[in-house]
Amino acid sequence: MARSDNVTYETRESQVVPQAGQHSGSRGRLRSNKVPEVTVYFWIIKVLCTTVGETAADLLNEKAGLGLTGVSVLMSALLGVVLVVQFRSSAYRPGVYWSAVALISVVGTLISDNLTDNMGVPLEASTTVFAIVLAVVFAVWHRRERTLSIHHIDTTSRESFYWLAVLFTFALGTAAGDLVSERIDLGYWLSAVLFAMAIAAVAIAHFALDLDAVWSFWIAYILTRPLGASIGDYLSQPTSNGGLDLGAVVTSALFLAVILGLVTYLSVTRRDIAEPEHPSGYAA
């Protein structure tokens, strides 16, 4: 959660973090944190990316002529290419990082859609499975690295766990969001308000009740997925379905333009990059 546009919260783990376990060799060490600091900009772009993930997945599935499976393979391949570039970078690069997040948003949506539409898996089951898988990722990550702090994504191992967790937060958020919207049937706008209130509750629990910052971050991260999806559906869906009927093309283009503007701004100003806490080559 962000206190201001350039001040991040500190976790107990980020203050004193054990050295990455004996499993992380020197060749896996990176020169600096590979992810952005958690600022207001981070959350804005994250929500915009989730909206694009929802509308772009729907648009590609309808217009590409490849079918849900074909689109899933194509987008997964593109994601793989971007992640290779991300892993080969020695430091956080806004354009590469947010391209990966946007593509993971699309792929996470498609994974959930494939299970529901192609394989007939009930949303209750997929939500439960994604939650269990995400819990396993966190458990193995913490057991190996002794930290889940996003302020120390500074080894190849930690970065691998980070992106795996991000993928399943999108898949979980998609399935859980669809489950809530189908069961409660609030409509797109009220669903967006509901998820925004849930995120606000997490923020209050963190700042006022001292809820652990690491878990506050990841819970909010999951909730931004259905929030962004609800916003995207509200803007793109026809008025007969409770939307504003802007269409998937206009909605995706609008949000991509805002994302591009913000990422360009951050690339120039470096407002979301913290100074390294340790000399190059040393991972906290």
C-alpha positions in Angstrom: 0.0 0.0 0.0 1.3 3.5 -0.7 1.5 6.4 1.8 2.2 9.0 -0.9 3.2 9.1 -4.6 6.8 8.3 -3.7 6.9 6.9 -0.2 6.6 3.2 0.3 5.6 1.2 3.3 8.3 -0.8 5.1 7.9 -4.4 6.1 9.4 -6.0 9.1 11.2 -8.2 6.7 12.5 -5.4 4.6 14.2 -3.8 7.6 16.2 -6.9 8.6 16.2 -9.6 5.9 18.3 -12.7 6.2 20.7 -13.3 3.4 19.1 -15.3 0.6 19.3 -19.0 1.6 22.2 -21.2 0.9 20.3 -22.1 -2.2 21.0 -18.8 -3.8 24.4 -18.8 -5.3 26.5 -15.8 -6.2 25.6 -16.2 -9.9 22.0 -15.7 -9.0 22.5 -12.4 -7.4 21.3 -9.3 -9.1 22.6 -5.8 -8.8 19.4 -4.1 -7.5 15.7 -4.7 -6.8 14.0 -5.9 -10.0 10.5 -4.5 -9.2 9.2 -1.0 -8.6 8.6 0.6 -5.2 5.0 0.4 -4.1 3.7 4.0 -4.7 0.4 5.4 -5.8 1.7 5.1 -9.4 2.2 1.3 -8.8 -1.4 0.8 -7.8 -2.9 3.0 -10.5 -0.9 1.1 -13.3 -1.7 -2.2 -11.7 -5.5 -1.6 -11.8 -5.2 -0.3 -15.4 -3.3 -3.4 -16.4 -6.0 -5.7 -14.9 -8.6 -3.8 -16.8 -6.6 -4.2 -20.0 -6.2 -7.9 -19.2 -9.9 -8.4 -19.0 -10.9 -6.4 -22.1 -7.9 -7.6 -24.2 -8.6 -11.2 -23.4 -12.2 -10.8 -24.4 -11.3 -8.9 -27.6 -8.7 -11.4 -28.7 -10.9 -14.3 -28.0 -13.7 -12.7 -30.1 -11.7 -11.2 -33.0 -8.4 -13.1 -33.4 -10.1 -16.2 -34.9 -7.8 -18.5 -33.0 -10.2 -19.7 -30.4 -9.7 -19.5 -26.6 -6.9 -22.2 -26.7 -5.1 -20.6 -29.6 -5.2 -17.1 -28.1 -3.9 -18.6 -24.8 -0.9 -20.2 -26.5 -0.1 -17.0 -28.4 -0.3 -14.7 -25.4 1.7 -17.2 -23.2 4.4 -17.2 -25.9 4.5 -13.4 -25.9 4.7 -13.4 -22.1 7.6 -15.8 -22.2 9.5 -13.5 -24.5 9.0 -10.5 -22.3 9.9 -12.4 -19.1 13.1 -13.5 -20.7 14.0 -9.8 -21.3 12.9 -9.0 -17.7 15.1 -11.8 -16.2 18.1 -10.8 -18.3 17.8 -7.1 -17.1 20.1 -6.3 -14.3 17.7 -3.7 -12.8 14.1 -2.6 -12.8 13.1 -1.2 -16.2 9.5 0.2 -16.1 8.7 -0.6 -19.8 9.7 -4.2 -19.5 8.3 -4.8 -16.1 4.8 -3.3 -16.8 4.7 -5.1 -20.2 5.1 -8.4 -18.3 2.4 -7.4 -15.8 0.0 -6.5 -18.6 0.6 -9.8 -20.4 0.4 -11.8 -17.2 -3.0 -10.1 -16.6 -4.2 -11.4 -20.0 -2.7 -14.9 -19.5 -4.1 -15.2 -16.0 -7.5 -14.3 -17.3 -7.2 -16.8 -20.1 -6.1 -19.6 -17.7 -9.2 -19.1 -15.7 -11.4 -18.8 -18.8 -10.0 -22.0 -20.2 -10.8 -23.9 -17.0 -14.3 -22.6 -16.9 -15.3 -22.5 -20.5 -13.3 -25.2 -22.2 -13.0 -27.7 -19.3 -16.2 -27.0 -17.4 -14.5 -26.6 -14.1 -16.8 -24.8 -11.6 -15.6 -21.4 -10.4 -15.8 -22.7 -6.8 -13.3 -25.4 -7.7 -10.9 -23.2 -9.7 -10.9 -20.5 -7.1 -10.0 -23.0 -4.4 -7.3 -24.6 -6.6 -5.7 -21.2 -7.4 -5.8 -20.2 -3.7 -4.1 -23.5 -2.7 -1.4 -23.2 -5.5 -0.7 -19.5 -4.5 -0.4 -20.6 -0.9 2.1 -23.3 -1.9 4.1 -20.7 -3.9 4.3 -18.4 -0.9 5.2 -21.3 1.4 8.0 -22.6 -0.8 9.2 -19.0 -1.5 9.4 -18.2 2.2 11.0 -21.5 3.1 13.7 -21.1 0.5 14.4 -17.4 0.8 13.2 -16.6 4.4 11.3 -13.5 3.2 8.4 -12.6 0.9 9.4 -8.9 0.9 9.0 -7.3 -2.5 11.7 -4.8 -1.5 14.3 -7.6 -2.0 13.6 -9.1 -5.4 17.3 -9.2 -6.0 18.1 -12.8 -6.9 17.0 -14.9 -9.8 15.3 -17.3 -7.3 13.3 -14.5 -5.7 12.3 -13.0 -9.0 11.1 -16.4 -10.2 8.9 -16.8 -7.1 7.7 -13.3 -7.5 6.4 -13.7 -11.1 4.9 -17.1 -10.3 3.0 -15.5 -7.4 1.9 -12.6 -9.7 0.6 -15.1 -12.3 -1.5 -17.0 -9.8 -2.8 -13.8 -8.1 -4.2 -12.8 -11.5 -5.7 -16.3 -12.0 -7.2 -16.3 -8.5 -8.5 -12.8 -8.8 -10.2 -13.6 -12.1 -11.9 -16.8 -10.7 -12.9 -15.2 -7.4 -14.2 -12.1 -9.1 -16.2 -14.1 -11.5 -17.5 -16.2 -8.7 -18.6 -13.2 -6.7 -20.2 -11.4 -9.6 -22.2 -14.5 -10.7 -23.4 -15.4 -7.2 -24.2 -12.0 -5.9 -25.2 -10.4 -9.3 -24.5 -6.9 -8.3 -23.7 -5.6 -11.7 -20.4 -4.2 -12.9 -20.4 -0.8 -11.2 -21.5 -2.1 -7.7 -19.0 -4.9 -8.0 -16.2 -2.4 -8.6 -17.4 -0.5 -5.6 -17.4 -3.7 -3.5 -13.9 -4.6 -4.4 -12.7 -1.0 -3.9 -14.1 -1.1 -0.4 -12.4 -4.4 0.2 -9.1 -2.9 -0.8 -9.8 0.1 1.4 -10.4 -2.2 4.3 -7.1 -3.9 3.8 -5.4 -0.5 3.7 -7.1 0.5 7.0 -6.1 -2.8 8.6 -2.5 -2.2 7.6 -2.1 1.4 8.6 -4.5 1.5 11.6 -4.4 -2.0 12.9 -0.8 -3.0 12.0 -1.7 -5.8 9.6 1.5 -7.3 8.3 2.7 -5.2 5.3 3.7 -8.2 3.2 0.2 -9.8 3.5 -1.5 -6.5 3.1 0.3 -6.0 -0.2 -0.5 -9.5 -1.6 -4.2 -9.4 -0.5 -4.6 -6.0 -2.1 -2.8 -7.2 -5.2 -5.3 -10.1 -5.6 -8.3 -7.8 -5.1 -7.1 -5.3 -7.7 -7.8 -8.0 -10.3 -11.6 -8.2 -9.9 -11.7 -4.4 -9.3 -10.0 -3.8 -12.7 -12.1 -6.4 -14.4 -15.3 -4.9 -13.0 -14.2 -1.4 -14.2 -13.3 -2.8 -17.7 -16.7 -4.6 -18.0 -18.6 -1.5 -16.9 -16.9 0.6 -19.5 -16.9 -1.9 -22.4 -20.2 -3.9 -22.0 -23.4 -2.8 -23.8 -25.9 -0.8 -21.8 -28.3 -3.7 -21.9 -25.9 -5.5 -19.7 -25.3 -2.6 -17.4 -22.2 -1.2 -19.1 -21.4 2.1 -20.8 -21.0 0.4 -24.2 -17.6 1.9 -25.1 -16.5 -1.5 -26.5 -13.5 -3.6 -25.8 -11.4 -1.8 -28.4 -11.9 1.7 -27.1 -11.6 0.7 -23.5 -8.4 -1.2 -24.1 -6.9 1.6 -26.2 -7.8 4.2 -23.6 -6.3 2.3 -20.7 -3.2 1.3 -22.7 -2.6 5.0 -23.5 -2.8 6.0 -19.8 -0.5 3.1 -18.9 2.0 4.2 -21.6 1.9 7.8 -20.4 2.5 6.8 -16.7 5.3 4.3 -17.6 7.0 6.9 -19.7 6.7 9.4 -16.9 8.2 6.9 -14.4 11.0 6.0 -16.8 12.0 9.6 -17.0 11.5 10.7 -13.4 12.5 7.4 -11.7 9.9 8.1 -9.1 9.3 4.4 -8.4 13.0 3.4 -8.0 14.5 3.3 -4.5 18.2 3.8 -4.0 20.0 0.4 -3.4 20.5 -0.4 0.3 23.6 -2.4 -0.3 26.6 -2.2 -2.7 26.1 -3.8 -6.1 26.3 -7.5 -6.1 25.1 -7.9 -2.5 21.6 -9.2 -1.9 20.0 -8.3 1.4 
